[in-house]
Amino acid sequence: MLNAATDLVKNLRNEAATAWAVDKNDTTLIEGFEGCRLKAYLDIAGVPTIGWGNTRYENGIRVKMGDTITQARADSLLLFKLKEFEAEVRSLVRVAITDNQGAALLSFDYNTGSLAGSTLLKKLNAGDYNGAADEFLKWNKVTKNGEKKIADVLVKRRAAEQKLFKTPS
C-alpha cells in the first residue's frame, strides 16, 4: 500500500511539470547569456568553461584550460546538459508551470545548479508564483576568491529569467 501511495505522489509531481514543454525558449535564453566558445576559458567565477557555458563534459570530467571542442560537440554537449537539467527541474517542481516558467527555471538551474535548495523552488512549490518570481533577482552574485560580488551579467540574466517566468505562455 505504501509503494502505491509513493508512486501516486511521484506521478502527480511529474504530471504537474508536464504542462511545460521544452522548446526554443529554453535554449534561446541560455545561448544568449552563455555564448559559445570552442576553447576553454575562465568564466566570471574563474572556473574553466567551454562551449555553451559548460564546466563539465558528458562523462562528468571537469573542463580544463587548454581544452578545445568543435561547434558540433558544443551543441551536442548543450543538448546533453539541457536534458539533465530538464529532468531535474521536472523532478523538483510539484506545481503546474507554463512553458515560459519552465524555460526560466531551466535557464536558472543551468546557470546556478542550485534550484534544488533554493527559496525560489520552495515558494514555487508552495504555490507562491509571485514570491518565486521575486527570488530570481536575488541570485545576482558571483563568488570569486572567496568573496561574493554583484555581477552585471547576472543582474541582467536574472531580470530576463524573471521577465520570462512572469510572461504568460
Residue frames as qw, qx, qy, qz and C-alpha x, y, z in Angstrom:
[[0.000, 0.884, 0.467, 0.000, 0.00, 0.00, 0.00],
 [0.314, -0.783, 0.099, 0.528, 2.84, 2.41, 0.86],
 [0.404, -0.118, 0.595, 0.685, 4.51, 1.80, -2.52],
 [0.201, 0.627, 0.664, 0.355, 1.27, 2.55, -4.35],
 [0.145, -0.937, -0.254, 0.193, 0.89, 5.82, -2.45],
 [0.411, -0.580, 0.329, 0.621, 4.52, 6.75, -3.10],
 [0.373, 0.174, 0.675, 0.612, 4.10, 6.01, -6.81],
 [0.087, 0.817, 0.554, 0.138, 0.93, 8.12, -6.92],
 [0.249, -0.882, -0.019, 0.400, 2.73, 11.10, -5.34],
 [0.419, -0.323, 0.525, 0.666, 5.65, 10.77, -7.78],
 [0.294, 0.440, 0.705, 0.473, 3.24, 10.60, -10.73],
 [0.028, -0.915, -0.398, 0.069, 1.36, 13.68, -9.51],
 [0.334, -0.723, 0.206, 0.569, 4.63, 15.60, -9.19],
 [0.376, -0.066, 0.657, 0.650, 5.63, 14.60, -12.71],
 [0.192, 0.666, 0.673, 0.260, 2.18, 15.49, -14.08],
 [0.129, -0.894, -0.210, 0.375, 2.41, 18.98, -12.57],
 [0.242, -0.611, 0.402, 0.638, 5.51, 19.75, -14.60],
 [0.483, 0.215, 0.742, 0.412, 4.24, 18.23, -17.85],
 [0.275, 0.887, 0.330, -0.167, 2.39, 21.41, -18.79],
 [0.070, -0.829, 0.396, 0.389, 5.86, 22.69, -19.61],
 [0.894, 0.346, 0.224, 0.176, 7.12, 21.51, -22.98],
 [0.483, -0.489, 0.321, 0.651, 10.78, 22.10, -23.79],
 [0.559, 0.750, 0.318, 0.156, 11.05, 24.41, -26.80],
 [0.545, 0.529, -0.023, 0.651, 13.22, 27.11, -28.39],
 [0.297, -0.873, 0.056, -0.384, 12.61, 29.48, -25.43],
 [0.858, -0.489, 0.084, 0.132, 14.66, 27.08, -23.34],
 [0.779, 0.031, 0.160, 0.606, 17.79, 27.36, -25.48],
 [0.271, 0.784, 0.153, 0.538, 17.42, 30.97, -26.64],
 [0.396, -0.893, 0.088, -0.197, 17.85, 32.47, -23.19],
 [0.827, -0.418, 0.257, 0.275, 20.70, 30.14, -22.27],
 [0.715, 0.315, 0.256, 0.569, 22.55, 30.58, -25.56],
 [0.132, 0.883, 0.112, 0.436, 22.11, 34.35, -25.42],
 [0.436, -0.862, 0.216, -0.142, 23.71, 34.67, -22.00],
 [0.843, -0.331, 0.345, 0.247, 26.26, 31.87, -22.17],
 [0.350, 0.780, -0.438, -0.278, 27.60, 32.42, -25.66],
 [0.989, 0.055, 0.104, 0.086, 29.66, 29.66, -27.24],
 [0.029, 0.822, -0.563, -0.077, 33.41, 29.34, -27.03],
 [0.947, 0.206, -0.242, -0.051, 35.22, 26.38, -28.53],
 [0.541, 0.328, -0.554, 0.541, 38.38, 26.89, -26.48],
 [0.557, -0.572, -0.535, 0.277, 38.30, 26.62, -22.68],
 [0.086, 0.596, -0.107, 0.791, 38.13, 29.96, -20.85],
 [0.203, -0.205, -0.708, 0.645, 37.67, 31.13, -17.28],
 [0.159, -0.726, -0.572, -0.347, 34.11, 32.19, -16.52],
 [0.118, -0.781, 0.078, -0.609, 33.31, 35.15, -14.26],
 [0.764, -0.613, 0.134, -0.151, 33.93, 32.98, -11.19],
 [0.032, -0.714, 0.697, 0.060, 37.29, 31.82, -12.55],
 [0.752, -0.034, 0.649, -0.111, 36.10, 28.29, -13.40],
 [0.066, -0.246, 0.762, 0.596, 37.34, 26.61, -16.62],
 [0.578, 0.485, 0.462, -0.466, 34.38, 26.57, -19.00],
 [0.134, -0.163, 0.734, 0.645, 33.78, 25.54, -22.63],
 [0.006, 0.411, 0.827, 0.384, 31.05, 25.50, -25.27],
 [0.290, -0.637, -0.335, -0.631, 27.74, 26.95, -24.12],
 [0.347, -0.644, 0.325, -0.599, 28.89, 27.63, -20.53],
 [0.945, -0.207, -0.236, -0.092, 29.73, 24.06, -19.51],
 [0.222, -0.759, 0.575, -0.208, 32.16, 23.28, -16.71],
 [0.551, -0.207, 0.807, -0.038, 31.91, 19.51, -17.15],
 [0.318, 0.217, -0.735, -0.558, 31.66, 17.09, -20.05],
 [0.780, -0.134, -0.343, -0.507, 29.02, 14.36, -20.53],
 [0.776, -0.037, -0.600, 0.190, 31.14, 11.90, -18.53],
 [0.573, -0.792, -0.202, 0.059, 31.44, 14.30, -15.56],
 [0.691, -0.081, -0.014, 0.719, 35.08, 15.22, -16.15],
 [0.088, -0.861, -0.145, 0.480, 35.80, 18.88, -15.44],
 [0.554, 0.788, 0.037, 0.266, 36.79, 21.18, -18.27],
 [0.628, -0.528, 0.079, 0.566, 40.42, 22.25, -18.03],
 [0.147, 0.867, -0.207, -0.429, 42.28, 25.13, -19.57],
 [0.092, -0.434, 0.782, 0.438, 43.70, 24.18, -22.96],
 [0.453, 0.317, 0.833, -0.027, 40.66, 22.03, -23.90],
 [0.281, 0.288, -0.326, -0.855, 39.09, 22.65, -27.31],
 [0.485, 0.325, 0.803, -0.123, 35.95, 21.28, -28.94],
 [0.096, 0.214, 0.618, 0.751, 34.13, 21.60, -32.25],
 [0.399, -0.069, 0.016, -0.914, 30.88, 23.51, -32.73],
 [0.708, -0.129, -0.580, -0.382, 29.08, 20.19, -33.22],
 [0.532, -0.133, -0.728, 0.412, 30.46, 18.93, -29.89],
 [0.029, -0.009, 0.356, -0.934, 29.49, 22.19, -28.15],
 [0.567, -0.096, -0.225, -0.787, 25.92, 21.88, -29.47],
 [0.715, -0.114, -0.684, -0.095, 25.76, 18.21, -28.51],
 [0.359, -0.064, -0.658, 0.659, 27.03, 18.99, -25.00],
 [0.275, -0.080, 0.138, -0.948, 24.43, 21.74, -24.64],
 [0.708, -0.136, -0.405, -0.562, 21.62, 19.32, -25.53],
 [0.638, -0.076, -0.729, 0.239, 23.01, 16.68, -23.18],
 [0.175, -0.038, -0.534, 0.826, 23.19, 19.15, -20.29],
 [0.429, -0.120, -0.075, -0.892, 19.75, 20.59, -21.08],
 [0.727, -0.183, -0.592, -0.295, 18.25, 17.11, -20.80],
 [0.492, -0.105, -0.684, 0.528, 19.93, 16.64, -17.41],
 [0.024, 0.046, 0.340, -0.939, 18.68, 19.96, -16.10],
 [0.544, -0.152, -0.348, -0.748, 15.23, 19.46, -17.63],
 [0.673, -0.219, -0.707, -0.009, 14.92, 16.15, -15.78],
 [0.327, -0.127, -0.579, 0.736, 15.99, 17.86, -12.58],
 [0.255, -0.050, 0.052, -0.964, 13.51, 20.73, -12.97],
 [0.646, -0.178, -0.508, -0.541, 10.70, 18.27, -13.74],
 [0.626, -0.205, -0.719, 0.222, 11.54, 16.15, -10.68],
 [0.250, -0.109, -0.473, 0.838, 11.70, 19.15, -8.34],
 [0.298, -0.064, -0.058, -0.951, 8.67, 21.19, -9.42],
 [0.046, 0.262, 0.941, -0.212, 5.44, 19.98, -7.81],
 [0.320, 0.633, 0.378, -0.595, 3.04, 22.55, -9.22],
 [0.620, 0.612, 0.433, 0.232, 1.83, 23.25, -12.73],
 [0.234, -0.601, 0.213, 0.734, 4.13, 25.54, -14.71],
 [0.604, 0.752, 0.088, -0.248, 3.83, 27.17, -18.10],
 [0.825, 0.392, 0.042, 0.404, 6.31, 26.82, -20.95],
 [0.200, 0.809, -0.195, 0.517, 7.80, 30.21, -20.09],
 [0.595, -0.694, 0.315, -0.254, 8.12, 29.36, -16.41],
 [0.961, -0.069, 0.202, 0.174, 9.82, 26.09, -17.35],
 [0.644, 0.595, -0.048, 0.479, 12.23, 27.90, -19.68],
 [0.115, -0.843, 0.266, -0.453, 13.10, 30.43, -16.96],
 [0.787, -0.514, 0.317, -0.127, 13.66, 27.70, -14.37],
 [0.932, 0.194, 0.115, 0.284, 15.78, 25.70, -16.81],
 [0.409, 0.740, -0.166, 0.507, 17.98, 28.72, -17.56],
 [0.412, -0.773, 0.305, -0.374, 18.32, 29.46, -13.83],
 [0.896, -0.324, 0.303, -0.005, 19.27, 25.88, -12.96],
 [0.827, 0.440, 0.013, 0.348, 21.60, 25.55, -15.96],
 [0.244, 0.773, -0.241, 0.534, 23.47, 28.63, -14.77],
 [0.353, -0.661, 0.439, -0.496, 23.42, 28.11, -11.00],
 [0.554, 0.062, -0.828, 0.055, 22.85, 24.40, -10.46],
 [0.054, 0.037, -0.674, 0.736, 21.09, 25.49, -7.30],
 [0.511, -0.293, -0.335, -0.736, 17.37, 25.17, -7.95],
 [0.641, -0.242, -0.728, 0.021, 17.01, 22.18, -5.62],
 [0.467, -0.371, -0.553, 0.582, 17.89, 24.02, -2.42],
 [0.099, 0.222, 0.079, 0.967, 16.57, 27.44, -3.35],
 [0.200, 0.386, 0.531, -0.727, 13.87, 29.54, -1.74],
 [0.386, 0.269, -0.404, -0.785, 12.66, 30.11, -5.30],
 [0.414, -0.041, -0.874, -0.249, 11.71, 26.42, -5.54],
 [0.098, -0.276, -0.810, 0.508, 10.21, 26.36, -2.04],
 [0.280, 0.378, 0.206, -0.858, 7.96, 29.32, -2.85],
 [0.434, 0.195, -0.592, -0.651, 7.02, 27.90, -6.24],
 [0.364, -0.107, -0.924, -0.045, 6.08, 24.51, -4.80],
 [0.005, 0.362, 0.671, -0.647, 4.01, 26.29, -2.14],
 [0.232, 0.704, 0.640, 0.200, 2.03, 27.87, -4.98],
 [0.134, -0.864, -0.069, 0.480, 3.53, 31.34, -4.42],
 [0.696, 0.478, 0.305, 0.442, 4.34, 32.10, -8.07],
 [0.109, 0.944, -0.023, 0.311, 4.90, 35.83, -7.44],
 [0.567, -0.751, 0.338, 0.031, 7.19, 35.13, -4.50],
 [0.845, -0.003, 0.397, 0.357, 9.11, 32.62, -6.63],
 [0.510, 0.739, 0.175, 0.403, 9.48, 35.23, -9.38],
 [0.187, -0.955, 0.165, -0.159, 10.91, 37.71, -6.87],
 [0.795, -0.470, 0.326, 0.201, 13.60, 35.19, -5.89],
 [0.788, 0.467, 0.136, 0.379, 15.29, 35.25, -9.31],
 [0.196, 0.895, -0.116, 0.383, 16.73, 38.71, -8.69],
 [0.607, -0.738, 0.289, -0.058, 18.49, 37.60, -5.50],
 [0.884, -0.072, 0.338, 0.315, 20.83, 35.32, -7.49],
 [0.429, 0.894, -0.016, 0.128, 22.98, 38.12, -8.90],
 [0.303, -0.829, 0.469, 0.026, 26.31, 37.46, -7.19],
 [0.846, 0.347, -0.381, 0.135, 29.41, 35.55, -8.19],
 [0.697, -0.671, 0.222, 0.120, 31.92, 34.14, -5.73],
 [0.707, 0.577, -0.241, 0.329, 35.49, 34.76, -6.78],
 [0.389, 0.367, -0.567, 0.626, 38.47, 34.26, -4.50],
 [0.323, -0.333, -0.777, 0.425, 36.04, 33.57, -1.65],
 [0.062, 0.331, 0.255, -0.906, 34.27, 36.91, -1.98],
 [0.293, 0.613, 0.727, 0.096, 30.70, 37.45, -3.25],
 [0.028, -0.357, 0.115, 0.927, 30.21, 40.34, -5.63],
 [0.571, 0.623, 0.372, -0.384, 27.27, 41.51, -7.72],
 [0.370, -0.089, 0.662, 0.645, 27.89, 40.70, -11.39],
 [0.356, 0.392, -0.084, -0.844, 26.19, 42.88, -14.01],
 [0.375, 0.131, -0.782, -0.480, 25.72, 39.93, -16.35],
 [0.176, -0.258, -0.928, 0.202, 23.90, 38.01, -13.60],
 [0.196, 0.411, 0.366, -0.812, 21.72, 41.03, -12.80],
 [0.423, 0.328, -0.384, -0.752, 20.69, 41.11, -16.48],
 [0.333, 0.025, -0.917, -0.220, 20.23, 37.34, -16.74],
 [0.034, -0.314, -0.838, 0.444, 18.09, 37.08, -13.60],
 [0.313, 0.417, 0.153, -0.840, 15.94, 40.01, -14.80],
 [0.443, 0.242, -0.613, -0.608, 15.44, 38.24, -18.15],
 [0.257, -0.101, -0.960, 0.049, 14.59, 34.97, -16.40],
 [0.108, 0.363, 0.629, -0.679, 12.15, 36.73, -14.09],
 [0.390, 0.367, -0.146, -0.832, 10.50, 38.51, -17.00],
 [0.430, 0.112, -0.799, -0.404, 10.12, 35.23, -18.92],
 [0.130, -0.179, -0.916, 0.335, 8.79, 33.49, -15.78],
 [0.201, 0.438, 0.465, -0.743, 6.09, 36.18, -15.42],
 [0.335, 0.294, -0.423, -0.789, 5.18, 36.20, -19.15],
 [0.784, 0.170, 0.449, -0.394, 2.06, 34.15, -19.94],
 [0.319, -0.163, 0.827, 0.434, 2.71, 31.34, -22.43]]
